[in-house]
Amino acid sequence: MKPRTYACGLDAAVDVIGGRWKALLLWQLHDGPLRTGELRRKLPGISEKMLIQVLREMEADEIVHREVFHEVPPRVEYSLTALGQKLNTALLPLGDWGEENMRAIARRRGVEPAPRH
């Protein structure tokens, strides 16, 4: 099999944040470390299996750091690495664009926008 090549920087970035959950996980981790259960509560609809899979992929891409605390019961926290923080900052304009256009996008796609907090 031929190794993948990236056509441009955007291609590489989308490869790292692609899928439904990665950008949302990045956003949830922007304020600081969270445990697995906290992340699940903040992302309704994600299964435990999918959450763990996506976190492992993000850890392999060095976007997320996993820290295990050897306590009883054991505790695991996820946080953004410096690279993850930089990526999150790069996504801010995209999030702003989405906020500005969310209602119109939802209307065209027949989706209900989430209530604003």
N, C-alpha and C positions, 0 to 999 in steps of 0.2 A: 504494500500500500504506500502511495506517495504521501510524504508529510505535507501537512496543511501549510499554506502560505497566506499571509494577510495582504490584501490589496491596498490597505491604507490604515492609518491609526484608528479610524472609526470602526473598521472591521475587527481589529484586535480588541478594542474597548467593548464592543457589542458581544464579542465572544466571551468576555469575562463576566458581563452583567446580563447576558441573555437569559430568557426564560421569565416566567411570571413572578418569581419570588425574590431574586437576587437584589434588584434595586430596592424593593420594599424592605428587605432585611438590612441593607446598607442604611436606609433612612431610619429605621428603628434603632440602630446602634449608634446613631450620631451623637446622642447625649451621654453615652457611656455604656459600660458593660451590662449585659443582661444574661440571665439564666435561660435555659432551653424552654422551661414552662412559661416564663414571661414573654418570650418571643412568640410562642404559640398563641397566647392570649391576645397579643397585639396584631396577629395575622390570622384573622378568622378564615377558615377554609383550608389552611395548610395542614396536612397530616403530619404526624410525628415522623414517619418514614421519610417524607419529602423534606421536612425541615432539616433532619440530620444529613440527608444526602446533599442538599444545597449548602449547608454549613461546611461540610467536608470539602466540597468543590471550591468554596470561597477560601477555605483554609489552605488548600493546595495552591491556589492562585496568590496566596499571601495577602489577601484582602482582609481576612478575619483571623484573629488570634484566639485560640482555645486554651483556657487555663483551668486546670483541674486542681481543686483544693482537697487535700487529703484529710477529710473530716468525716465524722459519722453523723448523719449520712453524707456521702460524697457530694460535692458541689462542683458544677462546671459553669464557667462564665465565658461568654463570647464578647469580644471587643474588636473595634477596628484597628488595624495596623496603620502606620503612617501612610502606606500606599492606599489603604482603604479610605482613610480620611481625605486624602487628595482626590480620590475617585468620587467620593460623596460630594465634595466641593464642586467638582466638575459637573455633577448631575443637578445642582441647584437651579441653573437656568432652565433645564428641561422640566423640572418640577414646577417652576414658575409658569412656564408656557402651558403645562397641563392644567394648573389651577385656573389660568385665564380662559382656557378653552374647554374645560371639563363639561360644562352643561351642554354646549353645542355638540361635542363629541358624543356624549351620552345620548343625546336626542337622536343624532344620526344613526347610532348603533343600537338604539332601543334598549339602553342600559340605564338603570337608575343611579344617579350620582349619590355618593355618600353624603349625609348631612354634614354641614360645616360646624366646627367646634368653636 
